[in-house]
Structure formats: structure tokens, C-alpha cells
Amino acid sequence: MKLFTAGPVACYPEVLKAMGMQMVSHRSAEYKKLHVETVEMLQRFMGTQNEVFLFSSTGSGFMEASVLNCVNKKMLSCICGNFGERFAETGTANGKQVEPLEVPLGEPITPDLLDEKLSQTKDVEAVSVTHNETSVGLMNHLAELAGVVKSHGKLLLVDCVSSMGGTRIDVDKWGLDVCFSSSQKCFGVPPGLSVGSVSKDALKASETAKNKGWYFDFKVWEKYQQKKGTPMTSTIPQIAGLHAILDVIEKNGGKQWFFDLYAERNRRIREGIQKLGLTMFPKSGYESPTVNCVNAPPGVDGVAVYEKMRDEGFELAKGYGSIQNATFRIGNMGYMPFETIDSMLESLAGVLSGLGWSI
Ligand SMILES: *Cc1c(COP(=O)(O)O)cnc(C)c1O
């Protein structure tokens, strides 16, 4: 099956090769070297001097950690789809008050909306934002939103799970306090590892956070980071895989090469979609560079497109929630040669005409 999913995605051959390594102790000199090199490459990739932790969990674990360490009483959650909702739920599940800022599906969180909301709710400690809302294929303009959050002096917790790797993120320049992602999205590594940067202000907040537990305590992580490791067993194969792809990126001249590759693949997919007479679900100007949410044409069920594409050997992603039948999604993450994109688009043309759609 060729994957055009929203994660897990197909992995780079270099990644799979590196992951076949024999295990080492996570307290050994061999691991420490792998750990430090991976952290330093991630810092360059994310544009940050902040601590970057390698969590032995998926991205949702880092999401929970950001809430536990940075919010005592109340947070503001920006919601434009499934993963924004998850951030808010993570807050309430941990006993925090959550003030939602919710927009209709397909609409972005705008700086004006956020500024207005923050002016009305001054008692929040932190704001959560989903950079790229995978469920509806929409990317918020994060730099602008970060500017608003900083002008109100709040901590900014950002879910970059499906954007980190696929588009530029400048953590220090934009002022992101916690910025996390998962291994199994744009980096094209198997699931089980999440990575994230934590600012000095976030570490300071952690010092006085109550009931933050142990597993995700940033202060514990900071202590072990100084010893070049993780508090518990590191997910060594995934870290070796991530190291391998970051190494490929650096050998090809750096992160801009990777962003250009994503942009080129996405352009190819979007052009193909357009040629088939299809339109995009999100508001124009906010389409995601890593997952395309496509409107199913009139009379065609989005889920049927997904099912028929499976018969052709391509795993796309179904639409989300209330727009499940009205849309389908074509991911653009992980290992994806151009020829695979072309053959997927050819199959899509056949599937759509089989379902009665022609232009
Ligand atoms: C996939 C995804 C998540 C969940 O990540 P896990 O690694 O499965 O915990 C969270 N947020 C976004 C935007 C995602 O795309």
C-alpha cells in the first residue's frame, strides 16, 4: 500500500536502515553521542537555543506535558478541528479551566480573533495553538498568532505535529515556549518518539506547577538532558531513525532543501487535484503544505473515494467528523517519490470517473 496518510507515513530508506542497529545501553557513551547529535540537529532545524527533549511517547504525550508544566489554573485553547479539541480536552482532563476560542471548520484562527479573546480573558497562563490542523488540512499563520500571544505576555504552547519538517518554524524568532512534534509525520520515522523545545519561561513555570507528575516533568527532563540522556529508557531505534533523516537533510544543504521538497510535492498534488476539477476545503490562503483536504465533487461520497483508492493500492485519509463524506484527504508526509504521486493522481482520476465524476 502506498501511503498518502496523515500519519504514520512511509519511512525514508535511510531511516529504516539506521533503525536496524543492535541495541546499546541508554546510559552508554554510544547513546550519549546519538542523543547529543540528534538534539543539536533538531535545535538547528527548529531555529532554537531552547532545550529540546526526546520524549518516549507520541506527540500527545508532549501535549500533555505542556499543560502539566505550564498551566496551574487556566488556559486558552484555539480550536479549528480535531487536534485543537484534543489540546482543550487534555487541559480539562488534567483539572485545568479551559477557555475555548473556536472557529467553524475550514476557517483559521486569526490574529484579530485571538487578540480580542485575550483582551477579554486576562487570567489565562498559557495559550494552545494547533499550527497545522491535520483534520481539516488547514495551516494557521503561526508567526502572527505568536506575536499576539507574546504582546499579552502569555506562554505559547504549539502543536506542530504535522507541520514540523514540512514548513519553516522559527522557534526563537517567533517566541514559541513549547513546540512539539511526533516522529511519524513529516520526518518519516516510525511512531513512538516525540520531540519538542521548551523555553526558559516554560521551565520557570514548571518550577511552581502543581501535580505535574514525574514522567513528563520538564525539570526532571532538564536534569537528565545535562547528563546527555532521558529520565527513562530512550526510544533508541526511533532516535537513530530521526538522526538519520536529519543527517540526510544537513548533507543536502540544510532545512530549506527539505521545505522545498515538501513544497514541490504539494504543488504537484494540488495541480493534479485542480486538473481533476476538484477544490480544496480550507479557506484560501490557509491550505496545509503537508495534508490536502479536498472537497469531494458533487454526488460523490468522500469515503467511497477513500475505499476505492485502497483497491488501487493507495491509502489516503478519510475526511474528519461532520465533513467525513464531503471531503477526503491526501497526505504529503514522509517518504514519497514524485513517481508515486503521479501514479496516485492517475488512479484518482480513474476512481472519480468510476464514481460518476467527469469534467
Ligand atoms: C497526528 C497528530 C497528533 C497526534 O500525534 P500522536 O503522535 O499520535 O500523539 C496531534 N496533533 C496533530 C496536529 C496531529 O496531526
The ligand as an ORCA input file, in Angstrom:
! r2SCAN-3c Opt
* xyz 0 1
  C      -1.104     13.218     14.480
  C      -1.358     14.469     15.240
  C      -1.393     14.495     16.650
  C      -1.298     13.240     17.457
  O       0.018     12.805     17.497
  P       0.383     11.398     18.184
  O       1.848     11.295     17.834
  O      -0.473     10.359     17.529
  O       0.139     11.513     19.621
  C      -1.555     15.699     17.293
  N      -1.698     16.838     16.602
  C      -1.681     16.872     15.247
  C      -1.836     18.190     14.557
  C      -1.513     15.692     14.528
  O      -1.501     15.724     13.186
*
